[in-house]
Amino acid sequence: MADSAPAYLSLLSSGELARRADEARRRLDPCVLCAHECRAARRHGATGRCSTGERARTCGGTAHFGEEAPLVGAHGSGTIFFSGCNLDCQFCQNYEISAQNAGQEADAQELARMMLALQAMGCHNINLVSPSHVVPQILEALLEAAGAGLHLPLVYNTGGYDSLDTLRLLDGLVDIYMPDMKYADAAVGERFSLAPRYPEVNRAAVKEMHRQVGDLVVDGHGVARRGLLVRHLVLPEGLAGTAEAARFLADEISVDTYVNVMDQYRPCYRAHTMPPLNRRITPAEYAEALRLARDAGLHRLDDRLRPRQRP
């Protein structure tokens, strides 16, 4: 596929991007941005379930080479890490950012400068990590950055606990959706991520994402231009529900869904006190997860084994 302009540029010139940014900002107070709908008055000094107020917090932006191959290409994925999170994963590997809110506040102009700096570095995309609770701030920054020449695809890199109404505001703005599918069992999702109805919310969100962007499409260099890319982290003792997640993707999304079946689980944050999450997965558990995904009919699997980190 030949390179094409990102989706948001046409909405910038029509004024629709500005309208969407205004509408997203109204959803900050009371806050109904994510599936928790905590209704915090974030425009009036309160922080939401995500521990974030009116301004986004970030841990900076960088050219990231540890993401999926279609995002990294030759020059890296232009990653912006947002602090806070709308999930409370008890095993989060980035808990200093997600749970302890490390980072600095950034206004729309600062976020726009980060996006433009990543573009100047040669990155292939702008990869927004944990964006669900800061969609208004992202859209305000995008308005600034696109007006100043930003032309990279946007990646919405989410834990998958997203509001359908908020996702619909992003229709025509996001080029690449990269949601997690963490759990297939609601009780497991509530216990380990404090996310009620996670499978129901997650599957509805993934359906909406696929409706907007379709299956993953790459250019002649193998770099993603548009589409859906799903992450599924294999957990000990089958807690992630790989068989159910794979069947859902194959039967209700597409057998052509690009899925990263991830083997790099390790106990972090509070997982050491929460068996069976207090151990790594075994090679046999990972092999079984891959078999289940293939048996469901999925064939675009990113199953590269990554080097295991030391405990």
N, C-alpha and C positions, 0 to 999 in steps of 0.2 A: 504494500500500500504506500502510495506517495504521502509525503508529509502534508498535513493540512493544518489550518489555523485552529487554535483551541476554541472550544464552544463559546466561551464567555465574551469573545471580542464582538460578535454580532449583537449581543445584548448590551454591551457598553455603548455602542453607537446609537442604539434605539432608545436609550434611557431606561430600559428594563432592568439593567443591573442596579442602578440607583434605587429604583422602586423596590427591588428585592431586598436590598440592604436596609432600607427604611422599615420594611415589613419584618425582617428578622430582628431588628433592634426593638420593635414593639413587643416581641416575644420574650424579651429579657425581663419584663416587669408587668405581671408576675411571670416568673420564668417557666416556660413550657417548651424549652428547646429540645430536651431529650426525653426519653421514655419515662424517666422518673417524674417529670412534671412537678417539681418540688415547689413551684410557685413563689420562690424567693424574690424579693424586690431588689433585683440586682442593679437597677439604675439608681437606687436610692440608698446605697451603702451596704446592703445585705450581700452575703455570699450564698451561693446555692449548694446543693448536694455535692457539687464538684469543687467546693472551696474556692470558687472564683467569683469575683464581683463584676463590676462594669467593664473593667479592662482585662484583656487577656494577659496571661503570664507565659513567658517562653524561656526555654533554656538555650536559645540561640538557633542559628541555622548553619548547616554544613553540607558539603558534598559527601553523601553517604554511599559507601560501596558494599554495605552488608545487607542491602535489601534484595528483593527478587531480581533475577537477571534481566527481565524485560524493563525494569525501572532503572537499573544501574547503567546499562550500556557501557560505553567507554569512558564516560566523564562523570558518572555518579548521579544519584538522585538528590535533588535539592531539598533537603529535609529541614522542616521547622518543627521542633518539639514543643508542644503546648503543655504547660504545667497544669496540675489538677486533672481530674478524669471523672467521667460520669459512672465509672465502674469502681468497685472496691475489691479487685482481685487479690485474694489473700496470698497469692504466690507471685505477685508482680515482680518482674526482673528490673523494672525501672521505678521502684516504689519511692525513691527519693524525689522523683519528678511527679509521679501520679498521686501519691498519698501524702507526701511531706511538702509538696508545693514548692520545690526548689525552683529558682528562676527569678526573672525580673518582669515587672509590668511593662507592657509595650502598647503604645497607641497605634492608630491606623497608619500614621506616617512612618513610624518605626517598622511596623510589619511590612509595609510596602517597600521600604528600603532593603529589608532582608530579602524579599522576593527578587528584587532587581539585582541585588548583589549575587545571589545564587545563579541567576541567569547570566550575569557577566562572567562567572566562573566557568561557564560552559555546561552546567547541569542540564539534564534532559527534561526535567519536570520540576514542579513545586509540590513537594510531598508533605502534606499537612497531617501530622501525627497527633492523634487524640483531639479531633476537631469538633466533636459533637456538641460540646458545651460553649464553644466560642464561634459559632457560625456567624453571628452578626459582626463581630470584630474582624473575621476573615473577609466577609463581603465588603466591609468598609475599606479594608486595606487593598482588596482586589480592585476596587473602584479607582483608588489612587494609583496603584501599580500599573494597571492596564492603560490608564490614561497617560502614563509615563513611558509606555513601550513594552510592558510585559507581554510575552507571546508564548510562554511555555504551557504545556498541558498541566491541569491541576489534578493531583492525586488526593483523594479523601480516604485517609488511612485510619480506620475506626475499629473500636472494639465491638461494633455491631449492635449496640443497644441504642438505636436511633429512632427518633420520632418520624412518622410518615409525613406529617405536615411540614416539618423542617426539611426533610429530604426533597419534598416537592418544590420548596423554594430554591433548591440547588439544580433543578432540572434545566439543562442547557448551560450550566455553569461549570459543573464538574465533568472532566473528561474520563477519569479513571477512578473507579471505586474499588477500594481494597478493604473489605470488612473481615473481621474475625468471624468464624463460627465456632464458639467456645464450647457450647454444651447442647446436648439434645434432650436433657432431662431438666425440668423446671426446678426440682428440689435441689439438684446439684448446683445449678446456676445461682440459686438464692443462697445456698450455704457458702460457696466459695467465691462469689463475686457480689453478693448482696444485691442481686438484680432479679426482682420478681418477674416471673413469666419470660425469662430470657429466651427460650426457644421460640415462643410465639412472636415476641417482638422482633427477634433477630431474623426469622424467616420472612416476615412481612417486609422488613427493611431490605433484605437481599433481593426479594422479588421486585421491589420498587427500583432499586439500583440497576438491576438487569433490564428492567423496562426502559430506563433512561438511556443506558449506554450499550447494552448488548454484550455479546461475548468479546473477550480480549482480542484486539487487533494490533499487530505490530508492523513496523516499517521494514524496509529492506535490510536494516541492520539488526533486526530483532528487538528494537526498542518499542515499548508500548506507546500507542497513540490514543487509544480509546478502549473502554470496555471494563468488564468486571474481572477482578482477581481476588480469589478467596483464600484466606489463611485458616488453617485448622491445626492447632497445637495438640499433639498426642499427649494424653495425661496417663498417669499410672492406673492400672486396673480398669482401663476402658472408660474412665470418667468423662471423657469428652464426647462419647457417643458417636464414634466415627461411622459406624454402619448406618445409623439413622441420618446423620448429616450428609453422607455420600448419597444415600437414596434420595433425599430431598433435592440435592443439587442435580442429580441425573434425571429425576422424574419431573421436577417442577420448575427447574431453571433451564439447564441445557447439559447434555453430555459433553459439550465442548467447553464447559466452564474450566478456566485455568485455576488449579488448586495447588497451593503450597501445603503439603502435608509435612509438618515441622516436627523434627525429632529432638529439638534442643531444650526440652523442659528440664529445669533443675530447681530444687527447692530454694525459694527466696522469700524474703519478707516474713510472713507468719507461717509459711508452709511447714517449717520444721516441727510445729506443734500440731499439725493437722494430717495425720495419716489417712490415706496412703500417699498424700502429696509430699510426704517427708523423704521421698526417694526419687531418683531419676527413673525414667522408663528404661526398660530392657531392650536389647536388639530384637528379641522375639515380639515384644509389644509393638514396636515400630513396624516390623515386617508384616504383622497382622493388620495394622492400620492401612498399610499400602494395599494389601490384598483385598480388604473390604472396599476400599475406594475403587480399585480396578473391577472388582466383581459387580459393583453397582453400575458400571459402564463408563466411569470417568476415565479419560485417557490423556488429558493435558495436565499431568502431575509434575510439579516441581519437587522431586524427591531426592535431591542431592543431599547426601549425608554431610553435615557440617562438623568441623572438628569439635570435639567435646571440650568444654572448659574444665579446668581443675576445680574441685570443690572449694 
